[in-house]
Amino acid sequence: MDAVFRALADPTRRSLLDELFREDGQSLSALEERFSMTRFGVMKHLKQLEEAGLVVTKRRGREKLHFLNPVPIRLVHDRWVSKYAEPWAAALSGLKSKLESPMEKIFEIYIRTTPQRLWEAITDPEIRSKYNFGSRINSDWTPGSRFEMVNPNAQAPLGEGENLEIDPPRRLVQSMTALWSDDVKNEGASKVTWDIEPVGDSCRLTVTHSELREGANEELYGGWPMILSGLKTWLETGELLTTPGSLMYT
């Protein structure tokens, strides 16, 4: 968390996050145009934001695009803010919940666990229910198979889709159609990619939610920071995340 607080302490870095909040997935050249400093200066600030996990990069062709990653801010919320004032928490998490993207959203988190254990937590229905708003994911986890998201308190499935790529314990790619409300049903199918990379005694988990239409309903992707925070909490402590909202369907 120290790296997050150091990164947020600088007004220029906060301004860079504001720019990515306004328009996600920008190149260095696009960001450089909005600041009265050298290209090297912008690069230096972006590097610190990357090291803090607040910015995630992805190459598209020859360009390196920068995406705002709200998960560390969600973790600050879960560890401190929600203990004292939920209105403050709501304002803080607004940074993650009001993001809009024409193409994709990228969420990254580090979890002290093994790739095998992390894969199990993603694919096991009982474990999944512990951090996914009480919902289970049922599937036989073979390429081309179907999956269904169900909840004991819901009368119908909350989501469904197809497992496009299965490479345990490294990568899972799924098409997903949300069904929990009429608004998200109208959005149609999108794609969710889970990438697991071992880093020392931990894993870097990157979730990419792509093929979203421009201005897509934020219900489709706004819950990822809380889901990933709950996943980290359960794997590292064995406890459930009880932040208001994290158990909304249980």
C-alpha positions as a Markdown table, in Angstrom:
| # | Residue | x | y | z |
|---|---|---|---|---|
| 1 | Met | 0.0 | 0.0 | 0.0 |
| 2 | Asp | 2.9 | 2.4 | 0.6 |
| 3 | Ala | 3.6 | 2.5 | -3.2 |
| 4 | Val | -0.1 | 3.4 | -3.8 |
| 5 | Phe | 0.0 | 6.3 | -1.3 |
| 6 | Arg | 3.3 | 7.6 | -2.7 |
| 7 | Ala | 1.9 | 7.5 | -6.2 |
| 8 | Leu | -1.3 | 9.3 | -5.2 |
| 9 | Ala | 0.6 | 12.0 | -3.2 |
| 10 | Asp | 1.9 | 13.7 | -6.4 |
| 11 | Pro | -0.6 | 16.1 | -8.1 |
| 12 | Thr | 0.8 | 15.3 | -11.6 |
| 13 | Arg | 0.3 | 11.6 | -11.1 |
| 14 | Arg | -3.3 | 12.3 | -9.9 |
| 15 | Ser | -3.8 | 14.3 | -13.0 |
| 16 | Leu | -2.6 | 11.4 | -15.1 |
| 17 | Leu | -5.2 | 9.2 | -13.4 |
| 18 | Asp | -7.8 | 11.8 | -14.1 |
| 19 | Glu | -6.9 | 11.7 | -17.8 |
| 20 | Leu | -7.2 | 7.9 | -17.9 |
| 21 | Phe | -10.5 | 8.2 | -16.0 |
| 22 | Arg | -11.7 | 10.6 | -18.7 |
| 23 | Glu | -10.5 | 8.4 | -21.5 |
| 24 | Asp | -9.0 | 5.0 | -20.8 |
| 25 | Gly | -6.5 | 3.2 | -23.0 |
| 26 | Gln | -4.3 | 6.2 | -24.0 |
| 27 | Ser | -0.8 | 6.1 | -25.5 |
| 28 | Leu | 2.1 | 8.0 | -24.1 |
| 29 | Ser | 2.0 | 10.5 | -27.0 |
| 30 | Ala | -1.7 | 11.3 | -26.2 |
| 31 | Leu | -1.0 | 11.8 | -22.5 |
| 32 | Glu | 2.1 | 13.9 | -23.2 |
| 33 | Glu | 0.0 | 16.4 | -25.2 |
| 34 | Arg | -2.0 | 17.2 | -22.1 |
| 35 | Phe | 0.9 | 18.1 | -19.8 |
| 36 | Ser | 3.4 | 20.9 | -19.9 |
| 37 | Met | 6.4 | 18.7 | -19.3 |
| 38 | Thr | 8.8 | 16.6 | -21.3 |
| 39 | Arg | 8.0 | 13.2 | -22.6 |
| 40 | Phe | 10.6 | 11.8 | -20.2 |
| 41 | Gly | 8.8 | 13.4 | -17.3 |
| 42 | Val | 5.4 | 11.9 | -18.3 |
| 43 | Met | 7.1 | 8.5 | -18.7 |
| 44 | Lys | 8.7 | 8.8 | -15.2 |
| 45 | His | 5.3 | 9.5 | -13.6 |
| 46 | Leu | 3.6 | 6.7 | -15.5 |
| 47 | Lys | 6.3 | 4.3 | -14.4 |
| 48 | Gln | 5.6 | 5.1 | -10.8 |
| 49 | Leu | 1.9 | 4.6 | -11.3 |
| 50 | Glu | 2.6 | 1.2 | -13.0 |
| 51 | Glu | 4.8 | 0.2 | -10.1 |
| 52 | Ala | 2.0 | 1.0 | -7.7 |
| 53 | Gly | -0.5 | -1.0 | -9.8 |
| 54 | Leu | -2.6 | 2.0 | -10.5 |
| 55 | Val | -1.9 | 1.9 | -14.2 |
| 56 | Val | -1.7 | -1.2 | -16.4 |
| 57 | Thr | -0.2 | -1.2 | -19.9 |
| 58 | Lys | -1.1 | -3.3 | -22.9 |
| 59 | Arg | 0.5 | -3.3 | -26.4 |
| 60 | Arg | -1.7 | -2.9 | -29.4 |
| 61 | Gly | 0.4 | -3.1 | -32.6 |
| 62 | Arg | 3.3 | -0.7 | -32.1 |
| 63 | Glu | 1.5 | 1.4 | -29.5 |
| 64 | Lys | 1.7 | 0.9 | -25.7 |
| 65 | Leu | -1.7 | 1.8 | -24.2 |
| 66 | His | -2.2 | 2.8 | -20.6 |
| 67 | Phe | -5.3 | 1.8 | -18.6 |
| 68 | Leu | -6.5 | 2.9 | -15.2 |
| 69 | Asn | -6.6 | 0.0 | -12.7 |
| 70 | Pro | -9.0 | 0.8 | -9.9 |
| 71 | Val | -8.2 | -2.4 | -7.8 |
| 72 | Pro | -5.6 | -0.8 | -5.5 |
| 73 | Ile | -8.0 | 2.0 | -4.7 |
| 74 | Arg | -10.6 | -0.6 | -3.9 |
| 75 | Leu | -8.2 | -2.3 | -1.5 |
| 76 | Val | -7.5 | 1.0 | 0.3 |
| 77 | His | -11.3 | 1.3 | 0.7 |
| 78 | Asp | -11.6 | -2.3 | 2.0 |
| 79 | Arg | -8.8 | -2.0 | 4.5 |
| 80 | Trp | -9.4 | 1.4 | 5.9 |
| 81 | Val | -12.1 | 3.7 | 4.6 |
| 82 | Ser | -15.1 | 1.4 | 5.0 |
| 83 | Lys | -14.3 | 1.0 | 8.7 |
| 84 | Tyr | -15.1 | 4.6 | 9.4 |
| 85 | Ala | -17.3 | 6.2 | 6.9 |
| 86 | Glu | -19.2 | 4.5 | 4.1 |
| 87 | Pro | -20.1 | 7.8 | 2.4 |
| 88 | Trp | -16.3 | 8.4 | 2.0 |
| 89 | Ala | -16.0 | 4.8 | 0.6 |
| 90 | Ala | -18.7 | 5.5 | -1.9 |
| 91 | Ala | -16.9 | 8.6 | -3.1 |
| 92 | Leu | -13.6 | 6.8 | -3.3 |
| 93 | Ser | -14.9 | 3.8 | -5.1 |
| 94 | Gly | -16.7 | 6.1 | -7.5 |
| 95 | Leu | -13.3 | 6.3 | -9.3 |
| 96 | Lys | -13.7 | 2.6 | -10.3 |
| 97 | Ser | -17.5 | 2.4 | -10.6 |
| 98 | Lys | -18.0 | 5.2 | -13.1 |
| 99 | Leu | -15.4 | 4.3 | -15.7 |
| 100 | Glu | -16.5 | 4.1 | -19.3 |
| 101 | Ser | -14.5 | 2.4 | -22.0 |
| 102 | Pro | -15.2 | 2.1 | -25.8 |
| 103 | Met | -13.3 | -1.2 | -25.9 |
| 104 | Glu | -12.0 | -2.9 | -22.8 |
| 105 | Lys | -11.2 | -2.6 | -19.1 |
| 106 | Ile | -8.1 | -4.1 | -17.4 |
| 107 | Phe | -7.9 | -5.0 | -13.8 |
| 108 | Glu | -4.7 | -6.3 | -12.1 |
| 109 | Ile | -4.0 | -7.6 | -8.6 |
| 110 | Tyr | -1.2 | -9.5 | -6.9 |
| 111 | Ile | -2.2 | -12.4 | -4.6 |
| 112 | Arg | 0.0 | -14.5 | -2.4 |
| 113 | Thr | -0.9 | -18.0 | -3.6 |
| 114 | Thr | 0.0 | -20.6 | -6.2 |
| 115 | Pro | -1.2 | -20.6 | -9.8 |
| 116 | Gln | -3.0 | -23.9 | -9.1 |
| 117 | Arg | -4.8 | -22.6 | -6.1 |
| 118 | Leu | -5.8 | -19.4 | -7.9 |
| 119 | Trp | -7.1 | -21.5 | -10.9 |
| 120 | Glu | -9.1 | -23.6 | -8.4 |
| 121 | Ala | -10.6 | -20.5 | -6.8 |
| 122 | Ile | -11.7 | -19.2 | -10.2 |
| 123 | Thr | -13.2 | -22.4 | -11.5 |
| 124 | Asp | -14.6 | -24.1 | -8.3 |
| 125 | Pro | -18.3 | -23.2 | -7.8 |
| 126 | Glu | -18.2 | -23.3 | -4.0 |
| 127 | Ile | -15.0 | -21.2 | -3.7 |
| 128 | Arg | -16.2 | -18.8 | -6.4 |
| 129 | Ser | -19.4 | -18.1 | -4.4 |
| 130 | Lys | -17.2 | -16.8 | -1.5 |
| 131 | Tyr | -16.1 | -13.7 | -3.3 |
| 132 | Asn | -18.4 | -13.4 | -6.3 |
| 133 | Phe | -21.4 | -11.9 | -4.6 |
| 134 | Gly | -22.5 | -15.4 | -3.4 |
| 135 | Ser | -22.9 | -16.6 | -7.0 |
| 136 | Arg | -21.5 | -19.9 | -8.4 |
| 137 | Ile | -20.1 | -20.6 | -11.8 |
| 138 | Asn | -21.1 | -24.1 | -13.1 |
| 139 | Ser | -19.2 | -25.6 | -16.0 |
| 140 | Asp | -17.2 | -28.7 | -17.0 |
| 141 | Trp | -14.4 | -26.3 | -17.9 |
| 142 | Thr | -13.5 | -27.8 | -21.3 |
| 143 | Pro | -12.9 | -25.7 | -24.5 |
| 144 | Gly | -16.1 | -24.8 | -26.2 |
| 145 | Ser | -18.2 | -25.8 | -23.1 |
| 146 | Arg | -20.9 | -23.6 | -21.6 |
| 147 | Phe | -20.9 | -22.0 | -18.2 |
| 148 | Glu | -23.8 | -20.6 | -16.1 |
| 149 | Met | -23.7 | -18.2 | -13.2 |
| 150 | Val | -26.4 | -19.0 | -10.6 |
| 151 | Asn | -27.3 | -17.7 | -7.1 |
| 152 | Pro | -29.5 | -19.5 | -4.6 |
| 153 | Asn | -31.4 | -16.2 | -4.0 |
| 154 | Ala | -32.1 | -15.6 | -7.8 |
| 155 | Gln | -34.9 | -17.4 | -9.6 |
| 156 | Ala | -33.0 | -17.5 | -12.9 |
| 157 | Pro | -29.4 | -17.6 | -14.0 |
| 158 | Leu | -27.5 | -14.3 | -13.6 |
| 159 | Gly | -25.1 | -14.9 | -16.5 |
| 160 | Glu | -24.1 | -17.4 | -19.1 |
| 161 | Gly | -21.5 | -17.9 | -21.8 |
| 162 | Glu | -18.9 | -20.1 | -23.5 |
| 163 | Asn | -15.4 | -21.1 | -22.4 |
| 164 | Leu | -13.4 | -20.0 | -25.5 |
| 165 | Glu | -9.9 | -20.9 | -24.2 |
| 166 | Ile | -8.9 | -23.1 | -21.2 |
| 167 | Asp | -5.2 | -23.4 | -20.3 |
| 168 | Pro | -4.9 | -24.3 | -16.6 |
| 169 | Pro | -3.4 | -22.8 | -14.5 |
| 170 | Arg | -2.4 | -19.9 | -16.8 |
| 171 | Arg | -5.3 | -18.6 | -18.9 |
| 172 | Leu | -9.1 | -18.7 | -19.2 |
| 173 | Val | -11.0 | -16.8 | -21.9 |
| 174 | Gln | -14.8 | -16.7 | -21.8 |
| 175 | Ser | -17.6 | -15.0 | -23.7 |
| 176 | Met | -20.1 | -13.7 | -21.2 |
| 177 | Thr | -23.7 | -12.5 | -21.4 |
| 178 | Ala | -25.0 | -10.8 | -18.2 |
| 179 | Leu | -28.6 | -11.6 | -17.3 |
| 180 | Trp | -29.1 | -10.1 | -13.9 |
| 181 | Ser | -31.1 | -7.1 | -15.2 |
| 182 | Asp | -32.8 | -6.0 | -18.3 |
| 183 | Asp | -30.2 | -3.2 | -18.8 |
| 184 | Val | -27.3 | -5.6 | -18.9 |
| 185 | Lys | -29.2 | -8.2 | -21.0 |
| 186 | Asn | -29.5 | -5.5 | -23.7 |
| 187 | Glu | -25.7 | -5.1 | -23.8 |
| 188 | Gly | -25.2 | -8.6 | -25.4 |
| 189 | Ala | -22.1 | -10.7 | -25.1 |
| 190 | Ser | -18.6 | -9.4 | -24.1 |
| 191 | Lys | -15.4 | -11.2 | -23.4 |
| 192 | Val | -13.5 | -11.9 | -20.1 |
| 193 | Thr | -9.9 | -13.0 | -20.0 |
| 194 | Trp | -8.2 | -14.3 | -16.9 |
| 195 | Asp | -4.3 | -14.3 | -17.1 |
| 196 | Ile | -2.3 | -15.9 | -14.2 |
| 197 | Glu | 1.4 | -15.2 | -14.0 |
| 198 | Pro | 3.6 | -16.5 | -11.1 |
| 199 | Val | 5.7 | -13.8 | -9.5 |
| 200 | Gly | 7.9 | -15.1 | -6.6 |
| 201 | Asp | 5.6 | -16.6 | -4.0 |
| 202 | Ser | 2.6 | -14.8 | -5.5 |
| 203 | Cys | 0.6 | -14.5 | -8.6 |
| 204 | Arg | -0.3 | -11.6 | -10.8 |
| 205 | Leu | -3.9 | -11.9 | -11.9 |
| 206 | Thr | -5.0 | -9.7 | -14.8 |
| 207 | Val | -8.6 | -9.7 | -15.8 |
| 208 | Thr | -9.4 | -8.1 | -19.1 |
| 209 | His | -13.1 | -7.3 | -19.9 |
| 210 | Ser | -13.2 | -6.6 | -23.6 |
| 211 | Glu | -15.6 | -6.3 | -26.5 |
| 212 | Leu | -17.7 | -3.8 | -24.7 |
| 213 | Arg | -19.6 | -1.3 | -26.7 |
| 214 | Glu | -18.9 | 2.4 | -26.3 |
| 215 | Gly | -20.8 | 3.7 | -23.3 |
| 216 | Ala | -21.6 | 0.2 | -22.1 |
| 217 | Asn | -23.6 | -0.1 | -18.8 |
| 218 | Glu | -21.1 | 0.0 | -16.0 |
| 219 | Glu | -22.9 | -2.8 | -14.2 |
| 220 | Leu | -21.0 | -5.1 | -16.6 |
| 221 | Tyr | -17.5 | -4.3 | -15.3 |
| 222 | Gly | -18.0 | -2.1 | -12.2 |
| 223 | Gly | -18.0 | -5.0 | -9.9 |
| 224 | Trp | -14.6 | -6.4 | -10.8 |
| 225 | Pro | -12.5 | -4.5 | -8.2 |
| 226 | Met | -14.7 | -5.8 | -5.4 |
| 227 | Ile | -14.7 | -9.3 | -6.8 |
| 228 | Leu | -10.9 | -9.4 | -7.1 |
| 229 | Ser | -10.5 | -7.8 | -3.6 |
| 230 | Gly | -12.7 | -10.6 | -2.2 |
| 231 | Leu | -10.7 | -13.2 | -4.1 |
| 232 | Lys | -7.4 | -11.9 | -2.6 |
| 233 | Thr | -8.9 | -11.7 | 0.9 |
| 234 | Trp | -10.2 | -15.2 | 0.8 |
| 235 | Leu | -7.0 | -16.8 | -0.6 |
| 236 | Glu | -4.7 | -15.0 | 1.7 |
| 237 | Thr | -6.7 | -15.0 | 4.9 |
| 238 | Gly | -9.5 | -17.6 | 4.5 |
| 239 | Glu | -12.0 | -14.9 | 5.4 |
| 240 | Leu | -14.9 | -13.4 | 3.5 |
| 241 | Leu | -14.8 | -9.8 | 2.4 |
| 242 | Thr | -17.6 | -8.1 | 4.3 |
| 243 | Thr | -17.4 | -4.6 | 2.8 |
| 244 | Pro | -20.9 | -3.2 | 2.3 |
| 245 | Gly | -22.0 | -4.3 | -1.1 |
| 246 | Ser | -19.7 | -7.3 | -1.4 |
| 247 | Leu | -22.4 | -9.7 | -0.3 |
| 248 | Met | -25.3 | -8.0 | -2.0 |
| 249 | Tyr | -26.7 | -11.2 | -3.4 |
| 250 | Thr | -26.0 | -13.5 | -0.5 |
